[in-house]
Amino acid sequence: MINIEEINNFFEKLINNTTTFLPDGIVDINIKILQSLQILSNKHPTPKKPQVLQAIEAQGKITLFNEEFIIWVAVQAESTPPCTLVFIARNSNDTIKPELGFRTQGIYNRSKTIMQLIDRFLADIQETECVLSQLESNPSEYSA
């Protein structure tokens, strides 16, 4: 069962200790990243199973969640230029596991672009989880 208070508390820990939870840091979205992810070509993959997400808006952020994922979208209007921070975490066995964070600003700080990035990253996470599950179920098949 998803506990909204726990999700909000985890966000506070995440935002205050980003380097601990996301050792690779927050990805700053730019044209090279959009091109590499094929966001600009409209040929980017979509999640294997569509994500139905509930949304809650509170305390300057939008929290999207379901049984598999938690996504926080926080607008940083006081920064110059204004930016949007997005964090994606897996919700696995009642444990929140941060996967990645990204920042959009300037011309990339558009809701359409942000949603396309979220879709792409969710598809990548699902694909990675699928591969890992296959490796765990048949380890001898992949060993040398």
Beta strands, then each sheet from edge to edge (+ up, - down):
strand 1: 26-28
strand 2: 54-58
strand 3: 61-65
strand 4: 69-76
strand 5: 83-92
strand 6: 95-105
sheet 1: 1+ 6+ 5- 4+ 3- 2+
end
